Amino acid sequence: MGHLDHATFGWLTPALSYVMACIGAALGLRCTVRALEASGSSRRNWLITAASAIGTGIWTMHFVAMLGFGVTGTDIRYNVPLTILSLIVAMVVVGAGVFAVGYSRDRVRALLLGGLTTGLGVASMHYLGMAALRLHGEVRYDPLLVALSVAIAVVAATAALWAALNIKSPVAVGVASLVMGAAVSSMHYTGMFAVGVHVEPSGGALPGATAMQFIFPLAVGLGSYLFLTSAFVALSPTARERAAYASAERTTEPGGRTTEPAAVPR
């Protein structure tokens, strides 16, 4: 069995991957809260943004962590189409869970269905990403740890959606995103501890791209998307703020005079 190193760069990749998971979770939760306050196309757009944020954050977390993954006795490459597919699956399946919560009238059923769907999407992304791994040898998994990682993903997703439904203040959402980031990171490393590699030394060239050729540039691009979208969401007014602004405009006449509310008959 080859020796697996999950942190070849020390604490840099685990810490950075955790930060990316937290940013994706915070942005996704905040967008879901905005969606629940909106209606029509505005709700749909906020939910799409939430799904892309959570999916992108989880994918970036996974592959930033994988930048620090190494196996003694073999190089590592990544299958590009499978890696991109893992990102698409993450956003689509997470989107299904988020939309279930955003449009269902039965909150309990929506929470359970959305948590299950989103959690399975997280797990699918992880193991599709692992299926993209190319090395000289055979990758094996511990079934019990795989099952535990999937269970952690489902519980974490359900907790995150519960927070989106019940927590409104930005501070509380921030705390929830820290917990969600820790849960996603726990799921990732539980899944990684389930991995065993039987190395078969070979002088042949491995197919696929190295992490620095493909994963790193894509992770940087998606990370930039998360930061820019976070700034947009933070600066855009909430539905309550827009209503207050519109109300203030209605009570101000064109000449700059403020109209008094009509007297209520006694």
Secondary structure, DSSP 8 states (H G I E B T S, - for coil): ---EES-TTTTHHHHHHHHHHHHHHHHHHHHHHHHHH--HHHHHHHHHHHHHHHHHHHHHHHHHHHTT-EETTS-EEE-HHHHHHHHHHHHHHHHHHHHHHHH-S-HHHHHHHHHHHHHHHHHHHHHHHHHTEEESEEEEE-HHHHHHHHHHHHHHHHHHHHHHHH--SHHHHHHHHHHHHHHHHHHHHHHHHTEEEEE----S---SB-IIIIIHHHHHHHHHHHHHHHHHHHHS--HHHHHHHHHHHHTB-TTS-B--------
